[in-house]
Amino acid sequence: MDLAAALRAFTRTVERGSITAAAQDLSLSQPAVSKHIANLERRVQARLLERSARLVRPTPEGQALYDASRSALASIDAAVEGLSAMTGSIEGTIRLHAPSCIGGRYLHPLVMRFQRAHPDVTFELVLENRTVDLVFENFDMAFMHGRPSAQDLVIRRLGLARRILVASPAFLDEHGPVDTVERLSQVPLVTTSRSMTAKNRLALLSNGQVLELEVRSILHSNDAHVVGRTLLDGHAAGPVQSLLVTDDLRSGRLVRILPDWEVRPTELFLAYPSVRFMRPAVRAFSDFVLAGIRTVDGLDRA
């Protein structure tokens, strides 16, 4: 029996709660994973998993083995990869998750720059606007809006993603100036869930003053590209992360409105699973991307 392979199949099954999902992650067939687990159960002479129609979960003996083996397997992976790092070669696959708004604009260029320096590193870059379970979904790291609440993560704060109010010159020509919050409540806006409160009001801040404003939201989207296109086309005004519109503001395609007011910002974090040792490739990319992302205009380090 290949003990390491059997332990990998077992730990991934526990993390995914499914033999089928574990097989997909490990690029194995479902019977192969089942055989590994059966061989492991014979080796330890104990039943390690309880199976139901919808879920596979560890027995008390299985949980004890999982707790003991997951860090050991991570140590083996880190040691093997570390030998390559000692010879000057950083290699391996990094599975990375980020919100689409910053992922395409800022993270993707950093990934390509890192690969030019380390061509043996492969990335799986997943960009989508949802919260992920890094362990369950097998991510090495993730960029997250808002402080993660999970206890099995190591987090590093990157800064505040500021949100400002903008409109296109064409929009202002059609609707007139927006120079008061009362006027802002009257014009059509494009909004996102992060800019709105639970009562569906726009959360505005100015010199410590907080205002929840009822607004006319004609389009609500979680996609930064939709928001940006709507603003640039003059279809609506609205709040946007300032780091996404620096070029448009500089060129005059968008202009800032109500500059004394900002919309509630969001903290940006980089998170890693605490149950794994950080492999050399992951550590090298982490240091590289932290240095790059923290220089982004519109990301406040305060």
N, C-alpha and C positions, 0 to 999 in steps of 0.2 A: 504494500500500500504506500502511495506517495502521501506521507503525512501532511506536508505543507499544502499540497493541492486539496486534500480532504478538509483541512482546517479553513482554507480560503472559501471553499464551497459552503461549508457550514456557517462561517461568520457572515458571508454575504446573504445567505438565506435568512438568517436571523435579522439582519438589517433591513432586508426588503420584505420580509414576511411572506415570501413566496419562493418556491423552488424554481418556477418558471422565470420569474424576474431575475433571480440570481443567475440562472443559466444564461439569460440574455446579456447580463452585465459581464459575465466571465467568458463569453463567446464559447459556451459549451452547450451540449444538448441537455434537455431535462433529465433523461435517463442517466447521463454521466454524473450530473450533480447528485441525483438520488443515490447512485452507487457509491459515490464518495462519502455521503453521509451515512449510508448503511455500513460501509467499511469502518468508519470512525466509531459508530455505535458499538460495533463488535470489538473494536480495539479497546474502548474504555469500559465495555460491558455495562452500558447504561443507555436508556432511551434519552435522546437529546432534544427531540422535537415533538411537539403535539400538533397534529394536523386536523383542521376542520375544513368544511367546504370552501371557506373564503380566506382562511388565514393559517399561516404556520407560525408558531411561537415556541420559544425554548421552554423545556422543562426546567425545574430548579437546577438539575445537574448540567443541562445545556447552558443555562445562563451563567453558571460558574465557569464553564469552559470558555464561553464567549468572552467574558470579562478578562480571563487570563490570557487568551490567545490573540485578541485583536491588536493589542499593543505589541505583542511579540512579532506578529506578522508585519506590522508597520516598521518595526525595527529592522527586520530582515530586508524589506524593500529599501529602506533608507540606507542600510549598510552597503547593499549591492550597488545602488545608484551612487552612493558616496565614493566608491572606488573609482567610478568613471570620472567623478568630479575632481578627484585627486590627480588624475592624469590630464586635467584641463578640459575634459569633455563634459558638458551639461547635456543630459539627454533624458528622454522619457515623455510621457503624455501628461498634460495639465488640463484638467476639466474645470472650466471657469464659467460662472454665471454672473450676469449683470443686467440691470435695467436697460431696455433698448435705447432710452434717451441718451445715456452717457456711453453705452457700450459701442455703438456704431461710430459716434463722433470722436471719442477720446480713447477708449480702450483698444479698439481694433488697430489704430495706428501704432500703439505701444506694443501690441502683440507682434506686429510685423517687424518693428525695429528690433525686438528681442530675438526673433527668429533669425534675423540677418546675422546677429552675433552668435547665436547658438542654433545652427541649422538642424541639429538632431533632436530638437524639442518639437513635439506635435501638440497642437491645441485643439480642444473641443470648446468652442466659444458659443455659449447659449445665451441669447439676448431675448428677454421677455419680461413683462411687468407683473411678476408675481413673487411671492415669498417661497423659497425652496428649503427643503430639509437637506442639508449638505451631506449628512451621513447616509440617509435613506436613498438619496438620489446620486450618491457617489461623486460629489463635487469636491475638488481640492480647495477651492476658495470661491467666495461670492462677494460682489459689491451690493450693498443693501441700503435702501433709503429707510431711515429710522433705526433706532437701537434694537438689535435682535434680542428676543426674550429667551431663546433656547439656552439651556444650561450647559450643553455639550459643545459650545463654540468659544474660540478665542477671537476677540474682536479688537480692531484698531480703528480709532476714529480718524477720518480723513478731513472733516470740516463741515461747514454749513453750506448747503446748496441754496443760495439766495433766489427768491422769486420777485420779479418786478412786473410792473404793468406796462404794456406796450401796445402800439397800434401802428398801422402803416399810414404813410401820408395820404394815400387814396381814401382810406377809411375816414380820416379826419376831415378831408375835403368834403366828403359826403355827409358826415354826421355833425361836423362842427367840433370845436375844441372840447376836450374832456379835462376840465381844470378844477373840478370839485368832486368830492365823493358822491354828492347827490346826482351830479351829471353822470358819473360812472354807473350808478344804479339804473340809469335810463337807457343806456346804449347796449346794443347786442354784444355779448361776450362769448368766448370759447373758454371752457373751464375743465379742470381735472379733479379727480377725487382728492388729491393731496392739497389742493388749494381751497377746498370747500370744507365747511364744518359739518358735524352730524346733522345740523338743522338746515343744511343746504344753503348756507350763507358764505360769502367770501370773507375770509379772515384777514384783516388788514392791520398793519403795525406802523406806528410813527412815533419815534422818540418815547418809547415806553407805553404809548397809548395803544389800546387794542380796540378794534371796531369790527363787529360782525355785520356785514352789509348785505341786505337783500338785493340781488342783481338779476338781470335778464339774461340768463344763460340759454343761448339758442343752440349750442352744441357742447356736449360733454363727452370727452374722450380720454382714454388712458394711453393713447399713442402720441409720443412727442412729435412725430412727423406730421400727423394730422393737425395737431395744434399749430405747429409752425407754418404749415401750408395755409391754414385758415387765416392766420395773422398776416402773412405776406400777401395773400390775395385780397386783403381788405374786406373780407367777409365779416370779421368781428375783431374786436379788441380783446385783451385779456391778460391774465398772468402767465408767466413763463419763467423757467429757470434761466437766470441771466447767463449762465455758462453755455447755453444753447443758442444764444442770439448775439454774441459779441460781434461777430462779423457783420450781421445785419444792422446792428446799431451803428457800427463804425461807418458802414457804407451809406447809411440813410434809408435803407429799405424798410427799417422799422425805427420808430422814435419812442422814447420813454414818455409816458403820461403820468401825472401825479407823482413826480419824483420824490416828494416828501413821504410817500407811502410805499411800503413793500407788503408783499403777501407772505404769510407764515412760511418760514424756510423749513427745510428738512435736513437732518443730520445724515451724513453719508459715512458708511462704515465698510471696512474690509473684514471679512469673517473667514475663519478656518475651523475645520472640525478638531476639537480638542482630543478626540480619541485616537488621532493618528500622529505619528511623528512627521514633521515636515521634511519631505524629500528635498535633496539638494536643488533639483530643478524648480520646485515650487518655492523654495526659499529665495533662490536667485531671482525668479520672476517677481516675487513679492517685493523685494528690495528695489528692483528696477521700476516696477509700476507705481510704488508709493512715491518715489522721487518724481515721477512724471506727472501723476494725477494731481499732486498737491500744488503744482504750478499753474493749474488751470485757472484762467481768469473767470471770476464769478463764484469760486469756491472759497469761502471765508474760513480761515484757519482759527478764528477766535472761538 
